[in-house]
Amino acid sequence: MNFRLINKVLGYILLVEAGCLLAPLLVALYYREDDWLSFTLVAVLCAVLGFALSRLPAGPNDLMQGRDGYMAVALAWLSLSAFGALPYVISGAVPHYVDALFETVSGFTTTGATILTEIEHLPRGILFWRAETQWLSGMGVLVMFLALMPKLGGGSVHLMRAESPGPIKSKLVPKVGQTAKILYAIYMSLTAAETVALRAAGMGWYDAVTHAFTTMATGGFSVRNASIAAYPSPAVVWIITGFTFLAGVNFSLLYAAIRGHWRQVWRSQELRLYTALILGATLLVCLDLFVQTGARLSESFTEAAFHVVTVMTTTGYAIGDFALWPTFSRVALVALMFIGACAGSTAGGVKVSRVLIHFKNLRRDLARIIHPKHISVITMDGETVDEGVVASSHSFLVAYVVVLVAGTLIVGWDNLGLEESFTASMTCISNVGPALGRLGPAGNFSILSHLSKIVLSLEMLMGRLELLPILVLLNPATWRDR
């Protein structure tokens, strides 16, 4: 394990975080609020520690390997969360550090689960930092680092692979730094476009920027207590629905669309299944709400479309309390939490591509039972899927279920009930946000014990980093082997 190189990466990441703290600092100064001091102190702390770590001497043959990449990513996200929680505590917005850490991890992992019982009374600088944490990590803080400071040579690809979501990792162009710049250019362009659209729909600039941040990151933090329900404009609802759908698409397909390679986009099996699942779930939930609640068809369709998209993309916005929906609709939303959106997007969950791989492998196993001599390979978009990818997808699913069940058991000690315990664990490992019951859109996670909040924070990190980096970090052999 190359701890010297890992420490240098952590130093650069802390410098990036110090720079990012300047934005909420300026917001606090603009609105003349006292929280500017907390951002100043934490920014200076991150800058000093980051500079010290980044100046550590590196050996002439230092090159990041795969295990180093996983370790660096896990430690980077833990460090970002640990320091990112300090402005909440120092400003007094969230007095207890465990609560502040939960809120910060929820932000950096784009989960959107919150312990805040009152949002609108908080300083605007704090709320901006809350939204910014989601936007920064939507595409990946390490991806931003590679775009700004690609100094690791060939080893930088291990950082991107460790942080990028999905079973199949690929670069858009040969150079990792250039790939990172392309990804962030698309990400920033969509964020800017949504900001302008929301402003045109009636939002103020502050609300438009913060909601564009959390939409494109599929995070779901809002600056309003009632989330998107606070805005009566149907245009706001449909703008957020549309951009949330785009945020759940593999960014390599968005890049292909920008370059005019529409044939590549249309033949994507993952995109077709992602779209079909959203359309099918929307129609079924709409019908269920229309029949069982007596709501008007137009209202049922709007609510169904908005919540299906925001839940499947693990954004977690709400325009109503879906925890009160009929059983069929609630079960459908839990299933969508599990699946998530496309690989290579800003969304969480298992990912549509893994679901496809598992079903294709199941079909192949059934064919082998019927025809023992049958030989076939799994393909995606006309290309063969490596057997190593198939095996790792199975390993991911096993680890996902184990962590999900373990989290449910631990949260169950708070005696909230099976529905709350299971969906709390599910929503955190899938990075969705609201759960069901008292932890639904109308509630929050403040009623949980500190132990449950720490465990769920760990689940959020595991879900955002696709389990492996955190599992590598927790493996004792990682620290023993050199």
C-alpha positions in Angstrom: 0.0 0.0 0.0 1.5 3.3 -1.1 0.5 5.5 1.8 2.7 8.3 0.7 0.9 8.7 -2.6 -2.5 8.3 -0.9 -1.7 11.1 1.6 -0.8 13.4 -1.3 -4.2 12.6 -2.9 -5.9 13.4 0.4 -3.9 16.7 0.5 -5.1 17.7 -2.9 -8.7 16.8 -2.0 -8.6 18.9 1.1 -7.3 21.8 -1.0 -10.3 21.3 -3.3 -12.6 21.3 -0.4 -11.0 24.5 1.0 -11.7 26.2 -2.4 -15.3 25.0 -2.5 -15.9 26.4 1.0 -15.4 29.9 -0.5 -18.7 29.8 -2.4 -20.9 29.5 0.7 -18.6 32.0 2.4 -19.4 34.5 -0.3 -23.1 33.7 0.0 -23.1 34.3 3.7 -21.3 37.6 3.2 -23.7 38.6 0.5 -26.7 38.0 2.8 -24.9 39.5 5.8 -25.2 36.4 8.0 -22.9 35.3 10.8 -22.1 31.8 9.4 -19.3 33.3 7.2 -16.9 32.8 10.1 -17.5 29.0 10.3 -16.7 28.7 6.6 -13.6 30.8 7.0 -12.2 28.7 9.8 -12.9 25.4 8.1 -11.5 26.6 4.8 -8.3 27.7 6.5 -8.0 24.4 8.4 -8.5 22.4 5.2 -6.1 24.6 3.3 -3.3 24.2 5.9 -3.7 20.4 6.3 -4.1 20.0 2.5 -1.0 21.9 1.7 1.0 20.0 4.3 -0.1 16.6 2.9 0.3 17.6 -0.7 3.9 18.7 -0.1 5.0 15.3 1.1 7.9 14.0 -1.0 7.0 11.3 -3.5 9.3 8.5 -4.7 10.6 8.5 -8.3 8.7 5.2 -9.0 5.5 6.1 -7.1 2.5 4.9 -9.2 -1.0 4.3 -7.9 -2.2 0.7 -8.2 -5.7 -0.6 -8.1 -5.8 -1.2 -4.3 -4.2 2.3 -3.7 -7.1 3.8 -5.7 -9.8 2.2 -3.7 -8.0 3.2 -0.4 -7.6 6.8 -1.6 -11.2 7.1 -2.7 -12.5 5.7 0.6 -10.3 7.9 2.8 -11.0 11.0 0.6 -14.7 10.7 1.1 -14.4 10.1 4.8 -12.1 13.2 5.1 -14.4 15.3 3.0 -17.4 14.4 5.2 -15.5 14.8 8.5 -14.3 18.3 7.7 -17.5 19.2 5.8 -19.5 18.7 8.9 -17.6 21.3 10.8 -19.4 24.4 9.4 -22.8 23.0 10.7 -21.4 22.6 14.2 -19.3 25.8 14.4 -22.2 28.0 13.1 -24.7 26.3 15.5 -27.0 25.2 12.7 -26.6 21.6 13.9 -25.1 21.5 17.4 -24.3 17.8 17.6 -21.4 16.5 15.5 -23.0 13.1 14.8 -26.1 14.9 13.4 -23.8 17.2 11.4 -21.8 14.3 10.1 -25.0 12.5 9.0 -26.2 15.6 7.2 -22.8 16.0 5.5 -22.5 12.4 4.5 -26.0 12.5 3.1 -25.0 15.6 1.1 -21.7 14.2 -0.2 -23.2 10.9 -1.1 -26.2 12.7 -2.8 -28.6 10.7 -0.6 -30.8 13.5 0.7 -31.8 12.0 4.0 -31.9 14.7 6.6 -32.0 15.1 10.4 -33.2 18.7 10.1 -36.7 19.4 11.4 -36.7 23.0 10.2 -34.9 24.0 7.1 -36.0 27.5 6.1 -34.8 29.2 9.3 -31.2 28.2 8.7 -28.7 30.7 7.3 -28.5 30.8 3.5 -24.8 30.1 3.5 -25.3 26.8 5.4 -28.1 25.8 3.0 -25.9 26.7 0.0 -23.1 24.5 1.4 -25.7 21.8 2.0 -26.7 21.9 -1.7 -23.1 22.4 -2.9 -22.0 19.2 -1.2 -24.4 17.3 -3.3 -23.4 19.0 -6.5 -19.7 18.5 -5.9 -20.1 14.8 -5.4 -22.7 14.1 -8.0 -20.1 13.7 -10.7 -17.5 12.8 -8.1 -15.1 14.9 -6.1 -12.2 12.7 -7.3 -13.3 13.3 -10.9 -13.2 17.0 -10.2 -9.7 16.6 -8.8 -8.6 14.7 -11.9 -10.1 17.4 -14.1 -8.3 20.2 -12.2 -5.0 18.5 -11.2 -4.3 15.3 -13.2 -0.9 14.7 -11.7 -0.9 11.0 -11.1 0.0 9.8 -14.6 -1.3 6.3 -15.5 -2.3 5.6 -11.9 -5.1 8.2 -12.1 -7.4 5.7 -13.9 -7.6 3.7 -10.7 -9.2 6.7 -8.9 -11.8 7.2 -11.6 -12.6 3.5 -11.7 -12.9 3.3 -7.9 -15.3 6.2 -7.7 -17.3 5.8 -10.9 -20.7 4.0 -10.5 -21.5 0.9 -12.5 -20.1 -2.5 -13.4 -18.4 -1.5 -16.6 -15.8 1.3 -16.3 -14.6 3.1 -19.4 -13.0 6.3 -20.5 -14.6 8.7 -23.1 -11.2 9.6 -24.5 -7.7 8.0 -24.0 -6.6 10.5 -21.3 -8.3 10.3 -17.9 -7.9 14.0 -17.2 -9.6 14.9 -20.5 -12.4 12.4 -19.7 -12.9 14.1 -16.4 -13.1 17.6 -18.1 -15.7 16.3 -20.6 -17.8 14.8 -17.8 -17.8 18.1 -15.8 -18.4 20.2 -18.9 -21.6 18.2 -19.5 -22.5 18.3 -15.8 -22.0 22.1 -15.5 -23.9 22.8 -18.8 -26.9 20.9 -17.7 -26.8 22.6 -14.2 -26.7 26.0 -15.9 -29.5 25.1 -18.2 -31.7 23.9 -15.4 -31.0 27.0 -13.3 -32.1 29.3 -16.2 -35.2 27.1 -16.8 -36.2 27.2 -13.1 -35.7 31.0 -12.9 -37.9 31.4 -16.0 -40.5 29.2 -14.2 -40.7 31.6 -11.3 -38.0 30.6 -8.8 -35.7 33.2 -7.4 -32.0 32.9 -8.4 -30.9 31.5 -5.1 -33.6 28.7 -5.1 -33.0 28.0 -8.8 -29.2 27.5 -8.3 -29.5 25.3 -5.2 -32.2 23.1 -6.7 -30.3 22.8 -10.0 -27.3 21.7 -7.9 -29.3 19.0 -6.1 -31.3 17.9 -9.2 -28.3 17.2 -11.4 -26.5 15.5 -8.5 -29.7 13.4 -8.0 -29.4 14.5 -4.3 -32.8 16.0 -3.4 -31.8 18.5 -0.7 -34.2 21.4 -0.9 -34.1 24.9 0.7 -37.8 24.5 1.6 -39.4 22.5 4.3 -42.0 21.2 1.9 -39.4 20.3 -0.8 -40.8 20.9 -4.3 -44.4 21.1 -3.0 -43.5 24.6 -1.8 -43.5 25.8 -5.4 -47.1 25.8 -6.9 -45.9 26.1 -10.5 -46.5 22.9 -12.6 -43.6 24.1 -14.8 -41.2 23.7 -11.9 -42.3 20.2 -11.3 -41.9 19.1 -14.9 -38.6 20.9 -15.4 -37.2 19.1 -12.4 -38.7 15.8 -13.6 -37.0 16.2 -17.0 -33.6 17.2 -15.7 -33.7 14.4 -13.1 -34.4 11.9 -15.8 -31.3 13.2 -17.8 -29.2 13.0 -14.6 -30.0 9.3 -14.4 -28.7 8.6 -17.9 -25.2 7.3 -18.5 -23.1 10.5 -19.2 -21.2 8.6 -21.9 -24.5 8.4 -23.8 -25.1 12.2 -23.2 -21.7 12.8 -24.7 -22.5 10.5 -27.6 -25.7 12.5 -28.2 -23.8 15.8 -28.1 -21.5 14.5 -30.8 -24.4 13.4 -32.9 -23.9 9.6 -32.4 -27.6 8.9 -32.0 -27.2 5.3 -33.2 -25.1 4.5 -30.2 -27.7 6.1 -28.0 -30.7 4.3 -29.4 -29.0 0.9 -29.2 -28.2 1.2 -25.5 -30.1 -1.7 -23.8 -29.6 0.0 -20.4 -31.2 3.3 -21.6 -34.1 1.4 -23.2 -34.8 -0.6 -20.0 -34.4 2.5 -17.8 -36.9 4.4 -19.9 -39.3 1.5 -20.1 -39.2 1.0 -16.3 -40.0 4.7 -15.7 -42.8 4.7 -18.2 -44.3 1.4 -17.0 -44.0 2.3 -13.3 -45.5 5.8 -13.9 -48.6 4.3 -15.6 -49.1 1.6 -13.0 -48.7 4.0 -10.0 -50.9 6.6 -11.8 -53.6 4.0 -12.2 -53.3 2.8 -8.6 -53.6 6.4 -7.2 -56.5 7.2 -9.6 -58.5 4.1 -8.6 -57.7 3.9 -4.8 -57.4 7.5 -3.8 -60.0 9.1 -6.1 -57.6 11.8 -7.2 -58.0 13.4 -10.6 -56.3 11.6 -13.4 -54.0 14.6 -14.2 -53.0 14.9 -10.6 -52.3 11.2 -10.3 -50.2 11.3 -13.4 -48.1 14.3 -12.3 -47.5 12.8 -8.8 -46.7 9.4 -10.3 -44.3 10.7 -12.9 -42.5 13.0 -10.5 -42.0 10.5 -7.7 -41.2 7.6 -10.0 -38.5 9.6 -11.7 -37.1 11.1 -8.5 -37.1 7.8 -6.7 -35.6 5.7 -9.5 -32.9 8.2 -10.1 -32.4 8.3 -6.3 -33.0 12.0 -6.1 -35.7 11.9 -3.5 -37.6 15.1 -4.1 -41.3 15.1 -3.1 -44.4 17.0 -4.0 -46.5 14.9 -1.6 -46.1 12.3 1.1 -45.7 9.1 -0.8 -45.4 7.2 2.5 -49.3 7.5 2.6 -49.8 6.0 -0.8 -51.6 2.7 -1.3 -49.5 -0.4 -0.7 -48.9 -1.2 -4.4 -47.5 2.2 -5.1 -45.2 2.1 -2.1 -43.9 -1.3 -3.0 -43.3 -0.1 -6.5 -41.2 2.8 -5.2 -39.2 0.5 -2.9 -38.4 -1.7 -6.0 -37.3 1.4 -7.9 -35.0 2.4 -5.0 -33.3 -1.0 -5.3 -32.8 -0.8 -9.0 -31.6 2.8 -9.3 -30.8 4.5 -12.7 -28.1 3.9 -15.3 -24.4 3.2 -14.6 -22.2 6.2 -15.3 -24.8 8.6 -14.1 -25.1 10.6 -10.8 -27.7 8.2 -9.4 -27.3 5.4 -6.8 -28.9 2.0 -6.5 -27.9 -1.3 -7.9 -28.0 0.2 -11.5 -30.0 -0.9 -14.5 -27.0 -2.4 -16.2 -26.4 -4.9 -13.3 -30.1 -5.8 -13.4 -29.7 -6.5 -17.1 -26.5 -8.6 -16.5 -28.2 -10.7 -13.8 -31.3 -11.4 -16.0 -29.1 -12.3 -19.0 -27.0 -14.6 -16.8 -30.2 -16.2 -15.4 -31.4 -16.8 -18.9 -28.1 -18.4 -19.8 -28.2 -20.7 -16.8 -31.7 -21.8 -17.6 -30.5 -22.6 -21.2 -27.6 -24.6 -19.8 -30.1 -26.7 -17.7 -32.2 -27.5 -20.7 -29.2 -27.9 -23.1 -26.2 -29.0 -21.0 -23.8 -28.5 -23.9 -25.1 -25.0 -24.7 -22.3 -22.4 -24.8 -23.1 -18.7 -24.9 -21.8 -15.4 -23.8 -23.5 -12.4 -22.3 -23.6 -9.3 -24.5 -24.6 -5.7 -23.9 -25.2 -3.4 -26.9 -23.7 -5.9 -29.2 -20.4 -6.3 -27.2 -19.4 -9.3 -25.1 -19.5 -8.7 -21.3 -16.3 -10.1 -19.7 -17.0 -13.0 -17.3 -15.1 -11.0 -14.6 -17.7 -8.3 -14.9 -20.5 -10.8 -14.5 -18.8 -12.3 -11.4 -18.2 -8.9 -9.8 -21.9 -8.0 -10.4 -22.9 -11.1 -8.5 -20.4 -10.2 -5.7 -21.8 -6.6 -5.6 -25.3 -7.9 -5.2 -24.4 -10.3 -2.4 -22.5 -7.5 -0.6 -25.4 -5.1 -1.2 -28.0 -7.5 0.4 -25.7 -8.3 3.3 -25.2 -4.6 4.1 -28.9 -3.9 3.6 -29.9 -6.6 6.1 -27.3 -5.7 8.6 -28.3 -2.0 8.5 -32.0 -3.0 8.9 -31.2 -5.1 12.0 -29.2 -2.3 13.6 -31.8 0.4 12.9 -34.4 -2.1 14.2 -32.9 -1.6 17.7 -34.6 1.8 17.7 -38.0 0.0 17.6 -39.4 2.0 14.8 -41.0 -0.9 13.0 -40.0 -3.1 10.1 -41.2 -0.7 7.4 -39.1 2.2 8.7 -36.1 0.0 9.6 -35.9 -1.7 6.2 -36.6 1.3 4.0 -34.2 3.5 6.1 -31.4 1.0 5.3 -32.6 0.7 1.7 -32.8 4.4 1.1 -29.4 5.0 2.5 -27.5 2.3 0.7 -29.3 3.2 -2.5 -28.7 7.0 -1.8 -32.4 7.9 -2.3 -33.2 10.0 0.7 -36.7 9.7 2.2 -37.8 6.3 3.5 -41.4 5.3 4.5 -43.4 5.7 7.7 -42.1 8.3 10.1 -38.9 8.6 8.0 -40.8 9.5 4.8 -41.0 12.9 2.9 -43.1 14.4 5.7 -40.6 13.3 8.4 -36.9 13.1 8.9 -34.2 11.0 10.5 -33.7 13.0 13.7 -35.7 10.4 15.7 -32.9 7.8 15.2 -30.2 7.0 17.8 -26.6 8.1 17.2 -25.7 4.5 16.5 -28.3 4.2 13.8 -27.2 7.5 12.3 -23.5 6.4 12.2 -24.4 3.1 10.6 -26.7 4.7 8.0 -23.9 7.2 7.3 -21.6 4.3 6.6 -24.3 2.7 4.4 -24.6 6.0 2.4 -20.8 6.0 1.8 -20.9 2.4 0.8 -23.8 2.9 -1.6 -22.2 6.0 -3.2 -18.8 4.2 -3.7 -20.4 0.9 -4.8 -19.3 -0.9 -1.6 -15.8 -2.0 -2.6 -13.7 1.0 -1.5 -15.2 1.0 2.0 -15.0 -2.8 2.2 -11.3 -2.6 1.1 -10.8 0.1 3.8 -12.4 -2.1 6.5 -10.4 -5.2 5.5 -7.5 -5.7 8.0 -5.3 -7.2 5.3 -5.4 -3.8 3.5 -3.5 -2.2 6.4 -1.1 -5.1 6.9 0.1 -5.8 3.4 2.8 -3.6 1.9 
